[in-house]
Amino acid sequence: MNMNEFLNIIKENLGKIAGAIVGLIVGIFFLTIGFIKTIFLLLCVFIGIFIGGRYYNKKKLIDFLDKHLPW
């Protein structure tokens, strides 16, 4: 197998490879820090991704928080 074939296999299966790596990392977190802490960590990551995506799309963070949080 040459390098081009190897790269084609990687490109065709990129989603599976990424899913396996994420699964491995989450599994390691479950084993090392526990279930509840891992769920909390994942929740914080997803909230950060969501807020960061909103901010990156040129929407002001303050406007977003005013809209979604009761004051």
All heavy atoms as TSV, in Angstrom:
chain	resi	resn	atom	element	x	y	z
A	1	MET	N	N	0.853	-1.177	0.000
A	1	MET	CA	C	0.000	0.000	0.000
A	1	MET	C	C	0.899	1.239	0.000
A	1	MET	O	O	1.769	1.381	0.839
A	1	MET	CB	C	-0.901	-0.003	1.234
A	1	MET	CG	C	-1.749	1.223	1.311
A	1	MET	SD	S	-2.757	1.461	2.790
A	1	MET	CE	C	-3.484	-0.078	3.129
A	2	ASN	N	N	0.650	2.120	-0.923
A	2	ASN	CA	C	1.444	3.344	-0.963
A	2	ASN	C	C	0.738	4.459	-0.192
A	2	ASN	O	O	-0.370	4.299	0.310
A	2	ASN	CB	C	1.763	3.765	-2.410
A	2	ASN	CG	C	0.511	4.074	-3.205
A	2	ASN	OD1	O	-0.525	4.394	-2.650
A	2	ASN	ND2	N	0.614	3.987	-4.515
A	3	MET	N	N	1.389	5.594	-0.117
A	3	MET	CA	C	0.885	6.706	0.687
A	3	MET	C	C	-0.430	7.258	0.151
A	3	MET	O	O	-1.307	7.635	0.940
A	3	MET	CB	C	1.939	7.804	0.745
A	3	MET	CG	C	1.580	8.894	1.714
A	3	MET	SD	S	1.359	8.273	3.363
A	3	MET	CE	C	2.755	8.942	4.170
A	4	ASN	N	N	-0.614	7.319	-1.168
A	4	ASN	CA	C	-1.864	7.843	-1.733
A	4	ASN	C	C	-3.050	6.971	-1.375
A	4	ASN	O	O	-4.131	7.480	-1.075
A	4	ASN	CB	C	-1.748	7.975	-3.254
A	4	ASN	CG	C	-0.850	9.131	-3.663
A	4	ASN	OD1	O	-0.717	10.088	-2.920
A	4	ASN	ND2	N	-0.241	9.017	-4.826
A	5	GLU	N	N	-2.878	5.656	-1.403
A	5	GLU	CA	C	-3.967	4.754	-1.007
A	5	GLU	C	C	-4.308	4.940	0.459
A	5	GLU	O	O	-5.478	4.941	0.841
A	5	GLU	CB	C	-3.572	3.309	-1.289
A	5	GLU	CG	C	-3.476	2.961	-2.753
A	5	GLU	CD	C	-2.969	1.543	-2.979
A	5	GLU	OE1	O	-2.691	0.842	-1.980
A	5	GLU	OE2	O	-2.855	1.159	-4.142
A	6	PHE	N	N	-3.284	5.083	1.282
A	6	PHE	CA	C	-3.495	5.284	2.711
A	6	PHE	C	C	-4.266	6.578	2.969
A	6	PHE	O	O	-5.219	6.602	3.767
A	6	PHE	CB	C	-2.143	5.302	3.431
A	6	PHE	CG	C	-2.252	5.515	4.905
A	6	PHE	CD1	C	-2.740	4.512	5.737
A	6	PHE	CD2	C	-1.872	6.718	5.486
A	6	PHE	CE1	C	-2.846	4.701	7.099
A	6	PHE	CE2	C	-1.974	6.920	6.839
A	6	PHE	CZ	C	-2.466	5.902	7.655
A	7	LEU	N	N	-3.878	7.658	2.298
A	7	LEU	CA	C	-4.576	8.936	2.470
A	7	LEU	C	C	-6.009	8.874	1.969
A	7	LEU	O	O	-6.909	9.488	2.558
A	7	LEU	CB	C	-3.811	10.058	1.765
A	7	LEU	CG	C	-2.468	10.440	2.389
A	7	LEU	CD1	C	-1.762	11.483	1.538
A	7	LEU	CD2	C	-2.634	10.913	3.805
A	8	ASN	N	N	-6.264	8.129	0.905
A	8	ASN	CA	C	-7.630	7.953	0.411
A	8	ASN	C	C	-8.489	7.205	1.418
A	8	ASN	O	O	-9.660	7.548	1.622
A	8	ASN	CB	C	-7.636	7.241	-0.940
A	8	ASN	CG	C	-7.206	8.146	-2.068
A	8	ASN	OD1	O	-7.325	9.370	-1.975
A	8	ASN	ND2	N	-6.703	7.555	-3.134
A	9	ILE	N	N	-7.920	6.194	2.048
A	9	ILE	CA	C	-8.656	5.440	3.070
A	9	ILE	C	C	-8.987	6.354	4.251
A	9	ILE	O	O	-10.100	6.337	4.785
A	9	ILE	CB	C	-7.851	4.204	3.519
A	9	ILE	CG1	C	-7.789	3.182	2.380
A	9	ILE	CG2	C	-8.460	3.582	4.769
A	9	ILE	CD1	C	-6.867	2.021	2.656
A	10	ILE	N	N	-8.024	7.185	4.650
A	10	ILE	CA	C	-8.253	8.135	5.751
A	10	ILE	C	C	-9.360	9.118	5.374
A	10	ILE	O	O	-10.265	9.387	6.169
A	10	ILE	CB	C	-6.949	8.893	6.092
A	10	ILE	CG1	C	-5.871	7.949	6.617
A	10	ILE	CG2	C	-7.217	10.018	7.097
A	10	ILE	CD1	C	-6.184	7.315	7.945
A	11	LYS	N	N	-9.312	9.669	4.164
A	11	LYS	CA	C	-10.327	10.640	3.728
A	11	LYS	C	C	-11.712	10.017	3.665
A	11	LYS	O	O	-12.702	10.648	4.014
A	11	LYS	CB	C	-9.955	11.217	2.363
A	11	LYS	CG	C	-8.816	12.178	2.405
A	11	LYS	CD	C	-8.473	12.687	1.006
A	11	LYS	CE	C	-7.254	13.579	1.023
A	11	LYS	NZ	N	-6.879	14.036	-0.326
A	12	GLU	N	N	-11.804	8.769	3.208
A	12	GLU	CA	C	-13.100	8.096	3.087
A	12	GLU	C	C	-13.698	7.761	4.452
A	12	GLU	O	O	-14.918	7.651	4.588
A	12	GLU	CB	C	-12.959	6.829	2.263
A	12	GLU	CG	C	-12.673	7.087	0.798
A	12	GLU	CD	C	-12.373	5.806	0.026
A	12	GLU	OE1	O	-12.405	4.713	0.641
A	12	GLU	OE2	O	-12.097	5.912	-1.176
A	13	ASN	N	N	-12.858	7.581	5.450
A	13	ASN	CA	C	-13.329	7.153	6.768
A	13	ASN	C	C	-13.056	8.190	7.852
A	13	ASN	O	O	-12.949	7.845	9.031
A	13	ASN	CB	C	-12.663	5.827	7.148
A	13	ASN	CG	C	-13.052	4.727	6.210
A	13	ASN	OD1	O	-14.224	4.434	6.049
A	13	ASN	ND2	N	-12.073	4.123	5.561
A	14	LEU	N	N	-12.994	9.449	7.473
A	14	LEU	CA	C	-12.644	10.492	8.426
A	14	LEU	C	C	-13.675	10.613	9.556
A	14	LEU	O	O	-13.303	10.789	10.717
A	14	LEU	CB	C	-12.489	11.834	7.702
A	14	LEU	CG	C	-11.878	12.964	8.505
A	14	LEU	CD1	C	-10.479	12.579	8.983
A	14	LEU	CD2	C	-11.806	14.222	7.675
A	15	GLY	N	N	-14.935	10.498	9.241
A	15	GLY	CA	C	-15.972	10.570	10.276
A	15	GLY	C	C	-15.867	9.438	11.272
A	15	GLY	O	O	-16.013	9.642	12.484
A	16	LYS	N	N	-15.594	8.239	10.791
A	16	LYS	CA	C	-15.440	7.089	11.689
A	16	LYS	C	C	-14.216	7.244	12.581
A	16	LYS	O	O	-14.256	6.934	13.775
A	16	LYS	CB	C	-15.315	5.807	10.876
A	16	LYS	CG	C	-16.571	5.443	10.130
A	16	LYS	CD	C	-16.343	4.204	9.290
A	16	LYS	CE	C	-17.552	3.887	8.435
A	16	LYS	NZ	N	-17.329	2.729	7.578
A	17	ILE	N	N	-13.144	7.744	12.002
A	17	ILE	CA	C	-11.917	7.937	12.776
A	17	ILE	C	C	-12.123	9.005	13.841
A	17	ILE	O	O	-11.736	8.826	15.002
A	17	ILE	CB	C	-10.748	8.293	11.838
A	17	ILE	CG1	C	-10.425	7.098	10.940
A	17	ILE	CG2	C	-9.520	8.721	12.627
A	17	ILE	CD1	C	-9.474	7.414	9.806
A	18	ALA	N	N	-12.749	10.117	13.470
A	18	ALA	CA	C	-13.015	11.186	14.441
A	18	ALA	C	C	-13.941	10.686	15.550
A	18	ALA	O	O	-13.719	10.978	16.731
A	18	ALA	CB	C	-13.624	12.396	13.745
A	19	GLY	N	N	-14.965	9.921	15.189
A	19	GLY	CA	C	-15.871	9.367	16.196
A	19	GLY	C	C	-15.169	8.418	17.139
A	19	GLY	O	O	-15.433	8.412	18.350
A	20	ALA	N	N	-14.266	7.619	16.613
A	20	ALA	CA	C	-13.515	6.695	17.457
A	20	ALA	C	C	-12.610	7.443	18.424
A	20	ALA	O	O	-12.505	7.081	19.607
A	20	ALA	CB	C	-12.691	5.746	16.588
A	21	ILE	N	N	-11.981	8.509	17.960
A	21	ILE	CA	C	-11.100	9.292	18.831
A	21	ILE	C	C	-11.900	9.988	19.925
A	21	ILE	O	O	-11.512	9.967	21.098
A	21	ILE	CB	C	-10.283	10.299	17.998
A	21	ILE	CG1	C	-9.274	9.543	17.120
A	21	ILE	CG2	C	-9.574	11.311	18.886
A	21	ILE	CD1	C	-8.574	10.399	16.104
A	22	VAL	N	N	-13.037	10.571	19.558
A	22	VAL	CA	C	-13.890	11.217	20.566
A	22	VAL	C	C	-14.398	10.187	21.571
A	22	VAL	O	O	-14.401	10.427	22.785
A	22	VAL	CB	C	-15.059	11.965	19.894
A	22	VAL	CG1	C	-16.093	12.413	20.912
A	22	VAL	CG2	C	-14.543	13.160	19.107
A	23	GLY	N	N	-14.815	9.027	21.084
A	23	GLY	CA	C	-15.266	7.963	21.980
A	23	GLY	C	C	-14.178	7.501	22.926
A	23	GLY	O	O	-14.428	7.248	24.111
A	24	LEU	N	N	-12.967	7.393	22.426
A	24	LEU	CA	C	-11.841	7.004	23.264
A	24	LEU	C	C	-11.583	8.041	24.349
A	24	LEU	O	O	-11.400	7.696	25.528
A	24	LEU	CB	C	-10.593	6.818	22.409
A	24	LEU	CG	C	-9.305	6.489	23.158
A	24	LEU	CD1	C	-9.407	5.121	23.814
A	24	LEU	CD2	C	-8.128	6.537	22.214
A	25	ILE	N	N	-11.609	9.312	23.986
A	25	ILE	CA	C	-11.367	10.373	24.960
A	25	ILE	C	C	-12.459	10.404	26.016
A	25	ILE	O	O	-12.180	10.507	27.216
A	25	ILE	CB	C	-11.233	11.733	24.244
A	25	ILE	CG1	C	-9.950	11.759	23.411
A	25	ILE	CG2	C	-11.256	12.891	25.242
A	25	ILE	CD1	C	-9.831	12.936	22.479
A	26	VAL	N	N	-13.724	10.295	25.595
A	26	VAL	CA	C	-14.832	10.284	26.561
A	26	VAL	C	C	-14.731	9.062	27.472
A	26	VAL	O	O	-14.948	9.164	28.689
A	26	VAL	CB	C	-16.187	10.341	25.831
A	26	VAL	CG1	C	-17.339	10.092	26.789
A	26	VAL	CG2	C	-16.368	11.679	25.148
A	27	GLY	N	N	-14.376	7.915	26.923
A	27	GLY	CA	C	-14.202	6.713	27.740
A	27	GLY	C	C	-13.101	6.878	28.769
A	27	GLY	O	O	-13.249	6.456	29.929
A	28	ILE	N	N	-12.007	7.488	28.376
A	28	ILE	CA	C	-10.918	7.729	29.325
A	28	ILE	C	C	-11.376	8.679	30.431
A	28	ILE	O	O	-11.059	8.468	31.609
A	28	ILE	CB	C	-9.679	8.273	28.590
A	28	ILE	CG1	C	-9.061	7.166	27.726
A	28	ILE	CG2	C	-8.654	8.836	29.564
A	28	ILE	CD1	C	-7.978	7.638	26.786
A	29	PHE	N	N	-12.144	9.710	30.053
A	29	PHE	CA	C	-12.674	10.618	31.078
A	29	PHE	C	C	-13.599	9.882	32.041
A	29	PHE	O	O	-13.556	10.120	33.248
A	29	PHE	CB	C	-13.403	11.795	30.449
A	29	PHE	CG	C	-12.507	12.868	29.901
A	29	PHE	CD1	C	-12.937	13.675	28.882
A	29	PHE	CD2	C	-11.242	13.079	30.399
A	29	PHE	CE1	C	-12.130	14.671	28.362
A	29	PHE	CE2	C	-10.418	14.067	29.902
A	29	PHE	CZ	C	-10.867	14.868	28.883
A	30	PHE	N	N	-14.471	9.008	31.529
A	30	PHE	CA	C	-15.359	8.235	32.404
A	30	PHE	C	C	-14.554	7.409	33.398
A	30	PHE	O	O	-14.899	7.339	34.577
A	30	PHE	CB	C	-16.271	7.307	31.607
A	30	PHE	CG	C	-17.506	7.954	31.058
A	30	PHE	CD1	C	-17.923	7.680	29.771
A	30	PHE	CD2	C	-18.270	8.808	31.811
A	30	PHE	CE1	C	-19.062	8.258	29.240
A	30	PHE	CE2	C	-19.417	9.406	31.309
A	30	PHE	CZ	C	-19.797	9.127	30.016
A	31	LEU	N	N	-13.497	6.793	32.930
A	31	LEU	CA	C	-12.705	5.934	33.801
A	31	LEU	C	C	-11.854	6.703	34.797
A	31	LEU	O	O	-11.615	6.228	35.906
A	31	LEU	CB	C	-11.801	5.027	32.959
A	31	LEU	CG	C	-12.529	3.987	32.117
A	31	LEU	CD1	C	-11.537	3.255	31.220
A	31	LEU	CD2	C	-13.276	3.003	33.001
A	32	THR	N	N	-11.394	7.894	34.414
A	32	THR	CA	C	-10.478	8.616	35.297
A	32	THR	C	C	-11.171	9.595	36.230
A	32	THR	O	O	-10.789	9.683	37.406
A	32	THR	CB	C	-9.407	9.369	34.483
A	32	THR	OG1	O	-10.038	10.251	33.571
A	32	THR	CG2	C	-8.520	8.411	33.731
A	33	ILE	N	N	-12.156	10.355	35.752
A	33	ILE	CA	C	-12.759	11.370	36.625
A	33	ILE	C	C	-14.193	11.040	37.030
A	33	ILE	O	O	-14.758	11.735	37.857
A	33	ILE	CB	C	-12.697	12.782	35.993
A	33	ILE	CG1	C	-13.512	12.873	34.714
A	33	ILE	CG2	C	-11.275	13.200	35.754
A	33	ILE	CD1	C	-13.609	14.280	34.145
A	34	GLY	N	N	-14.805	10.022	36.434
A	34	GLY	CA	C	-16.141	9.615	36.843
A	34	GLY	C	C	-17.229	10.105	35.905
A	34	GLY	O	O	-17.018	10.959	35.054
A	35	PHE	N	N	-18.410	9.538	36.100
A	35	PHE	CA	C	-19.535	9.784	35.203
A	35	PHE	C	C	-20.060	11.212	35.294
A	35	PHE	O	O	-20.183	11.911	34.291
A	35	PHE	CB	C	-20.665	8.787	35.521
A	35	PHE	CG	C	-21.881	8.978	34.664
A	35	PHE	CD1	C	-21.886	8.540	33.360
A	35	PHE	CD2	C	-23.009	9.612	35.162
A	35	PHE	CE1	C	-23.005	8.707	32.554
A	35	PHE	CE2	C	-24.126	9.797	34.372
A	35	PHE	CZ	C	-24.123	9.336	33.064
A	36	ILE	N	N	-20.370	11.663	36.516
A	36	ILE	CA	C	-20.985	12.977	36.703
A	36	ILE	C	C	-20.040	14.091	36.260
A	36	ILE	O	O	-20.458	15.033	35.565
A	36	ILE	CB	C	-21.397	13.186	38.183
A	36	ILE	CG1	C	-22.435	12.140	38.596
A	36	ILE	CG2	C	-21.921	14.594	38.408
A	36	ILE	CD1	C	-23.737	12.216	37.828
A	37	LYS	N	N	-18.769	13.995	36.627
A	37	LYS	CA	C	-17.817	15.027	36.231
A	37	LYS	C	C	-17.625	15.049	34.720
A	37	LYS	O	O	-17.469	16.120	34.127
A	37	LYS	CB	C	-16.479	14.812	36.926
A	37	LYS	CG	C	-16.534	15.085	38.414
A	37	LYS	CD	C	-15.196	14.840	39.064
A	37	LYS	CE	C	-15.276	15.041	40.565
A	37	LYS	NZ	N	-13.991	14.748	41.216
A	38	THR	N	N	-17.655	13.889	34.093
A	38	THR	CA	C	-17.522	13.833	32.635
A	38	THR	C	C	-18.726	14.459	31.959
A	38	THR	O	O	-18.573	15.225	30.999
A	38	THR	CB	C	-17.353	12.380	32.166
A	38	THR	OG1	O	-16.179	11.831	32.764
A	38	THR	CG2	C	-17.231	12.309	30.659
A	39	ILE	N	N	-19.928	14.166	32.447
A	39	ILE	CA	C	-21.134	14.762	31.874
A	39	ILE	C	C	-21.092	16.282	32.034
A	39	ILE	O	O	-21.418	17.029	31.111
A	39	ILE	CB	C	-22.402	14.169	32.521
A	39	ILE	CG1	C	-22.492	12.671	32.221
A	39	ILE	CG2	C	-23.657	14.887	32.055
A	39	ILE	CD1	C	-22.559	12.330	30.752
A	40	PHE	N	N	-20.673	16.755	33.208
A	40	PHE	CA	C	-20.549	18.194	33.441
A	40	PHE	C	C	-19.531	18.812	32.487
A	40	PHE	O	O	-19.777	19.875	31.908
A	40	PHE	CB	C	-20.152	18.468	34.895
A	40	PHE	CG	C	-19.930	19.924	35.194
A	40	PHE	CD1	C	-21.004	20.795	35.264
A	40	PHE	CD2	C	-18.661	20.427	35.379
A	40	PHE	CE1	C	-20.819	22.143	35.529
A	40	PHE	CE2	C	-18.459	21.769	35.637
A	40	PHE	CZ	C	-19.540	22.628	35.713
A	41	LEU	N	N	-18.403	18.151	32.303
A	41	LEU	CA	C	-17.378	18.647	31.389
A	41	LEU	C	C	-17.902	18.727	29.958
A	41	LEU	O	O	-17.706	19.732	29.265
A	41	LEU	CB	C	-16.146	17.747	31.454
A	41	LEU	CG	C	-14.982	18.104	30.556
A	41	LEU	CD1	C	-14.385	19.443	30.975
A	41	LEU	CD2	C	-13.935	17.016	30.601
A	42	LEU	N	N	-18.594	17.691	29.508
A	42	LEU	CA	C	-19.156	17.694	28.155
A	42	LEU	C	C	-20.201	18.787	27.994
A	42	LEU	O	O	-20.269	19.452	26.950
A	42	LEU	CB	C	-19.756	16.330	27.828
A	42	LEU	CG	C	-18.758	15.183	27.666
A	42	LEU	CD1	C	-19.497	13.867	27.503
A	42	LEU	CD2	C	-17.834	15.437	26.498
A	43	LEU	N	N	-21.024	18.993	29.018
A	43	LEU	CA	C	-22.029	20.050	28.975
A	43	LEU	C	C	-21.359	21.423	28.854
A	43	LEU	O	O	-21.786	22.255	28.048
A	43	LEU	CB	C	-22.898	19.990	30.229
A	43	LEU	CG	C	-24.001	21.022	30.335
A	43	LEU	CD1	C	-25.048	20.785	29.246
A	43	LEU	CD2	C	-24.648	20.959	31.700
A	44	CYS	N	N	-20.304	21.650	29.628
A	44	CYS	CA	C	-19.577	22.918	29.543
A	44	CYS	C	C	-18.958	23.107	28.162
A	44	CYS	O	O	-18.985	24.214	27.613
A	44	CYS	CB	C	-18.489	22.981	30.610
A	44	CYS	SG	S	-19.118	23.144	32.283
A	45	VAL	N	N	-18.426	22.043	27.591
A	45	VAL	CA	C	-17.825	22.129	26.253
A	45	VAL	C	C	-18.891	22.492	25.226
A	45	VAL	O	O	-18.690	23.376	24.387
A	45	VAL	CB	C	-17.118	20.814	25.881
A	45	VAL	CG1	C	-16.761	20.775	24.410
A	45	VAL	CG2	C	-15.875	20.634	26.725
A	46	PHE	N	N	-20.045	21.826	25.268
A	46	PHE	CA	C	-21.095	22.106	24.294
A	46	PHE	C	C	-21.663	23.518	24.453
A	46	PHE	O	O	-21.962	24.183	23.469
A	46	PHE	CB	C	-22.206	21.066	24.368
A	46	PHE	CG	C	-21.791	19.738	23.803
A	46	PHE	CD1	C	-21.935	18.590	24.557
A	46	PHE	CD2	C	-21.253	19.636	22.541
A	46	PHE	CE1	C	-21.542	17.367	24.047
A	46	PHE	CE2	C	-20.864	18.421	22.018
A	46	PHE	CZ	C	-21.012	17.279	22.773
A	47	ILE	N	N	-21.799	23.990	25.691
A	47	ILE	CA	C	-22.253	25.360	25.910
A	47	ILE	C	C	-21.221	26.342	25.367
A	47	ILE	O	O	-21.572	27.335	24.726
A	47	ILE	CB	C	-22.544	25.611	27.408
A	47	ILE	CG1	C	-23.800	24.838	27.826
A	47	ILE	CG2	C	-22.698	27.103	27.698
A	47	ILE	CD1	C	-24.056	24.859	29.315
A	48	GLY	N	N	-19.954	26.057	25.599
A	48	GLY	CA	C	-18.900	26.909	25.070
A	48	GLY	C	C	-18.881	26.941	23.552
A	48	GLY	O	O	-18.697	28.000	22.941
A	49	ILE	N	N	-19.090	25.794	22.931
A	49	ILE	CA	C	-19.153	25.734	21.474
A	49	ILE	C	C	-20.340	26.542	20.965
A	49	ILE	O	O	-20.227	27.300	19.997
A	49	ILE	CB	C	-19.224	24.275	20.989
A	49	ILE	CG1	C	-17.893	23.580	21.233
A	49	ILE	CG2	C	-19.610	24.196	19.509
A	49	ILE	CD1	C	-17.943	22.084	21.000
A	50	PHE	N	N	-21.477	26.413	21.617
A	50	PHE	CA	C	-22.680	27.123	21.205
A	50	PHE	C	C	-22.506	28.633	21.320
A	50	PHE	O	O	-22.758	29.380	20.376
A	50	PHE	CB	C	-23.875	26.650	22.033
A	50	PHE	CG	C	-25.159	27.338	21.683
A	50	PHE	CD1	C	-25.814	27.032	20.504
A	50	PHE	CD2	C	-25.701	28.286	22.517
A	50	PHE	CE1	C	-26.998	27.655	20.168
A	50	PHE	CE2	C	-26.885	28.920	22.207
A	50	PHE	CZ	C	-27.539	28.598	21.017
A	51	ILE	N	N	-22.027	29.084	22.479
A	51	ILE	CA	C	-21.840	30.519	22.694
A	51	ILE	C	C	-20.728	31.047	21.784
A	51	ILE	O	O	-20.850	32.119	21.203
A	51	ILE	CB	C	-21.557	30.823	24.178
A	51	ILE	CG1	C	-22.815	30.544	24.999
A	51	ILE	CG2	C	-21.103	32.262	24.376
A	51	ILE	CD1	C	-22.613	30.658	26.489
A	52	GLY	N	N	-19.661	30.293	21.651
A	52	GLY	CA	C	-18.579	30.710	20.769
A	52	GLY	C	C	-19.017	30.805	19.325
A	52	GLY	O	O	-18.610	31.717	18.603
A	53	GLY	N	N	-19.860	29.889	18.891
A	53	GLY	CA	C	-20.384	29.946	17.533
A	53	GLY	C	C	-21.254	31.153	17.317
A	53	GLY	O	O	-21.208	31.799	16.263
A	54	ARG	N	N	-22.045	31.493	18.305
A	54	ARG	CA	C	-22.889	32.688	18.212
A	54	ARG	C	C	-22.028	33.940	18.151
A	54	ARG	O	O	-22.284	34.842	17.371
A	54	ARG	CB	C	-23.830	32.795	19.417
A	54	ARG	CG	C	-24.911	31.780	19.431
A	54	ARG	CD	C	-25.934	32.163	18.420
A	54	ARG	NE	N	-27.111	31.339	18.633
A	54	ARG	CZ	C	-28.261	31.571	18.089
A	54	ARG	NH1	N	-28.411	32.593	17.285
A	54	ARG	NH2	N	-29.269	30.781	18.304
A	55	TYR	N	N	-21.015	34.001	18.994
A	55	TYR	CA	C	-20.144	35.165	19.039
A	55	TYR	C	C	-19.329	35.271	17.757
A	55	TYR	O	O	-19.111	36.356	17.236
A	55	TYR	CB	C	-19.229	35.077	20.249
A	55	TYR	CG	C	-18.416	36.321	20.478
A	55	TYR	CD1	C	-19.017	37.472	20.964
A	55	TYR	CD2	C	-17.063	36.352	20.193
A	55	TYR	CE1	C	-18.301	38.628	21.173
A	55	TYR	CE2	C	-16.329	37.500	20.395
A	55	TYR	CZ	C	-16.946	38.633	20.886
A	55	TYR	OH	O	-16.222	39.770	21.073
A	56	TYR	N	N	-18.890	34.155	17.237
A	56	TYR	CA	C	-18.090	34.136	16.014
A	56	TYR	C	C	-18.906	34.594	14.812
A	56	TYR	O	O	-18.372	35.178	13.891
A	56	TYR	CB	C	-17.536	32.740	15.764
A	56	TYR	CG	C	-16.629	32.659	14.567
A	56	TYR	CD1	C	-15.345	33.184	14.619
A	56	TYR	CD2	C	-17.053	32.063	13.390
A	56	TYR	CE1	C	-14.506	33.120	13.528
A	56	TYR	CE2	C	-16.219	31.998	12.287
A	56	TYR	CZ	C	-14.945	32.524	12.366
A	56	TYR	OH	O	-14.123	32.456	11.288
A	57	ASN	N	N	-20.193	34.343	14.845
A	57	ASN	CA	C	-21.073	34.745	13.742
A	57	ASN	C	C	-21.452	36.212	13.827
A	57	ASN	O	O	-22.487	36.629	13.336
A	57	ASN	CB	C	-22.335	33.877	13.706
A	57	ASN	CG	C	-22.042	32.488	13.234
A	57	ASN	OD1	O	-21.103	32.266	12.488
A	57	ASN	ND2	N	-22.844	31.543	13.673
A	58	LYS	N	N	-20.649	37.015	14.483
A	58	LYS	CA	C	-20.808	38.466	14.571
A	58	LYS	C	C	-22.006	38.900	15.410
A	58	LYS	O	O	-22.474	40.002	15.299
A	58	LYS	CB	C	-20.901	39.109	13.183
A	58	LYS	CG	C	-19.821	38.717	12.233
A	58	LYS	CD	C	-18.599	39.580	12.432
A	58	LYS	CE	C	-17.629	39.336	11.291
A	58	LYS	NZ	N	-16.397	38.763	11.673
A	59	LYS	N	N	-22.533	37.999	16.232
A	59	LYS	CA	C	-23.614	38.384	17.131
A	59	LYS	C	C	-22.993	38.726	18.482
A	59	LYS	O	O	-22.151	38.024	18.987
A	59	LYS	CB	C	-24.617	37.249	17.277
A	59	LYS	CG	C	-25.312	36.952	15.971
A	59	LYS	CD	C	-26.423	35.987	16.149
A	59	LYS	CE	C	-27.065	35.761	14.800
A	59	LYS	NZ	N	-28.194	34.934	14.832
A	60	LYS	N	N	-23.429	39.798	19.051
A	60	LYS	CA	C	-22.842	40.237	20.305
A	60	LYS	C	C	-23.282	39.328	21.446
A	60	LYS	O	O	-24.442	38.956	21.567
A	60	LYS	CB	C	-23.226	41.678	20.591
A	60	LYS	CG	C	-22.633	42.632	19.593
A	60	LYS	CD	C	-22.872	44.057	19.996
A	60	LYS	CE	C	-22.209	44.957	18.966
A	60	LYS	NZ	N	-22.298	46.344	19.340
A	61	LEU	N	N	-22.319	38.986	22.289
A	61	LEU	CA	C	-22.583	38.090	23.403
A	61	LEU	C	C	-23.586	38.690	24.375
A	61	LEU	O	O	-24.452	37.982	24.889
A	61	LEU	CB	C	-21.269	37.758	24.115
A	61	LEU	CG	C	-21.328	36.773	25.257
A	61	LEU	CD1	C	-21.870	35.436	24.772
A	61	LEU	CD2	C	-19.964	36.582	25.864
A	62	ILE	N	N	-23.521	39.962	24.616
A	62	ILE	CA	C	-24.446	40.605	25.552
A	62	ILE	C	C	-25.881	40.508	25.048
A	62	ILE	O	O	-26.799	40.216	25.814
A	62	ILE	CB	C	-24.041	42.075	25.784
A	62	ILE	CG1	C	-22.626	42.148	26.364
A	62	ILE	CG2	C	-25.033	42.784	26.678
A	62	ILE	CD1	C	-22.449	41.456	27.688
A	63	ASP	N	N	-26.092	40.738	23.751
A	63	ASP	CA	C	-27.434	40.618	23.183
A	63	ASP	C	C	-27.953	39.194	23.318
A	63	ASP	O	O	-29.123	38.970	23.622
A	63	ASP	CB	C	-27.435	41.040	21.711
A	63	ASP	CG	C	-27.144	42.518	21.534
A	63	ASP	OD1	O	-27.354	43.280	22.509
A	63	ASP	OD2	O	-26.711	42.893	20.436
A	64	PHE	N	N	-27.087	38.235	23.088
A	64	PHE	CA	C	-27.464	36.823	23.213
A	64	PHE	C	C	-27.869	36.503	24.648
A	64	PHE	O	O	-28.896	35.865	24.896
A	64	PHE	CB	C	-26.303	35.933	22.767
A	64	PHE	CG	C	-26.529	34.474	23.022
A	64	PHE	CD1	C	-27.361	33.742	22.191
A	64	PHE	CD2	C	-25.907	33.835	24.082
A	64	PHE	CE1	C	-27.575	32.400	22.426
A	64	PHE	CE2	C	-26.120	32.506	24.315
A	64	PHE	CZ	C	-26.956	31.778	23.488
A	65	LEU	N	N	-27.062	36.947	25.615
A	65	LEU	CA	C	-27.369	36.668	27.011
A	65	LEU	C	C	-28.636	37.389	27.452
A	65	LEU	O	O	-29.438	36.829	28.207
A	65	LEU	CB	C	-26.189	37.058	27.890
A	65	LEU	CG	C	-24.923	36.224	27.710
A	65	LEU	CD1	C	-23.797	36.776	28.574
A	65	LEU	CD2	C	-25.168	34.772	28.025
A	66	ASP	N	N	-28.838	38.621	26.993
A	66	ASP	CA	C	-30.065	39.357	27.337
A	66	ASP	C	C	-31.293	38.639	26.814
A	66	ASP	O	O	-32.343	38.642	27.453
A	66	ASP	CB	C	-30.011	40.779	26.779
A	66	ASP	CG	C	-29.110	41.681	27.580
A	66	ASP	OD1	O	-28.817	41.360	28.748
A	66	ASP	OD2	O	-28.703	42.730	27.019
A	67	LYS	N	N	-31.175	38.037	25.659
A	67	LYS	CA	C	-32.309	37.361	25.060
A	67	LYS	C	C	-32.641	36.040	25.777
A	67	LYS	O	O	-33.791	35.687	25.919
A	67	LYS	CB	C	-32.011	37.080	23.588
A	67	LYS	CG	C	-33.127	36.404	22.842
A	67	LYS	CD	C	-32.751	36.208	21.383
A	67	LYS	CE	C	-33.821	35.427	20.652
A	67	LYS	NZ	N	-33.436	35.141	19.264
A	68	HIS	N	N	-31.622	35.329	26.262
A	68	HIS	CA	C	-31.829	33.987	26.787
A	68	HIS	C	C	-31.811	33.872	28.310
A	68	HIS	O	O	-32.231	32.848	28.846
A	68	HIS	CB	C	-30.785	33.044	26.203
A	68	HIS	CG	C	-31.017	32.779	24.745
A	68	HIS	ND1	N	-30.511	33.586	23.760
A	68	HIS	CD2	C	-31.709	31.811	24.107
A	68	HIS	CE1	C	-30.875	33.135	22.589
A	68	HIS	NE2	N	-31.610	32.059	22.754
A	69	LEU	N	N	-31.317	34.884	28.997
A	69	LEU	CA	C	-31.267	34.799	30.461
A	69	LEU	C	C	-32.240	35.804	31.072
A	69	LEU	O	O	-32.288	36.949	30.646
A	69	LEU	CB	C	-29.854	35.088	30.981
A	69	LEU	CG	C	-28.787	34.075	30.609
A	69	LEU	CD1	C	-27.433	34.551	31.126
A	69	LEU	CD2	C	-29.113	32.709	31.170
A	70	PRO	N	N	-33.003	35.376	32.077
A	70	PRO	CA	C	-33.894	36.333	32.749
A	70	PRO	C	C	-33.103	37.249	33.664
A	70	PRO	O	O	-32.226	36.817	34.399
A	70	PRO	CB	C	-34.825	35.428	33.565
A	70	PRO	CG	C	-34.031	34.198	33.810
A	70	PRO	CD	C	-33.124	34.031	32.613
A	71	TRP	N	N	-33.397	38.546	33.629
A	71	TRP	CA	C	-32.676	39.496	34.468
A	71	TRP	C	C	-33.570	40.052	35.510
A	71	TRP	O	O	-34.565	40.405	35.592
A	71	TRP	CB	C	-32.060	40.619	33.636
A	71	TRP	CG	C	-31.016	40.131	32.716
A	71	TRP	CD1	C	-31.128	39.986	31.373
A	71	TRP	CD2	C	-29.694	39.678	33.034
A	71	TRP	NE1	N	-29.971	39.481	30.838
A	71	TRP	CE2	C	-29.066	39.283	31.850
A	71	TRP	CE3	C	-28.996	39.547	34.220
A	71	TRP	CZ2	C	-27.785	38.780	31.797
A	71	TRP	CZ3	C	-27.712	39.053	34.161
A	71	TRP	CH2	C	-27.116	38.685	32.961
